[in-house]
Amino acid sequence: MIGSVTAFGISAIGHLVFIAGVFVTATVFKKADNNPQSVNSLFKLRPGYHSVSRTRQFMWMNGQKIKLDPTDPGGEHE
């Protein structure tokens, strides 16, 4: 009887953590759909830029620093 109560407690806690994780993820995705700029401010991105590497205005390739065009919003899929 004691073992089954312990197993239930561990299982219940695990399920609650999983459900809480799903809830938090759904909330963040919904907030991002409604207000994309809120996600940019969360990751300190400048408006119009899609990734952290684009906000730095340069990238490194083969040991050389390459300055990026400031008018190009960039993005991996554009």
MOZI-V390026 format. One record per helix or strand. SS is the DSSP state (2 for helix, 1 for strand). FROM is the first residue (numbers start at 1). TO is the last residue. If there is no record, write none. Layout:
BEGIN
<<SS/FROM/TO> <SS/FROM/TO>>
END
This chain:
BEGIN
<<2/2/34> <2/36/42> <2/52/55> <1/58/61> <1/64/67>>
END
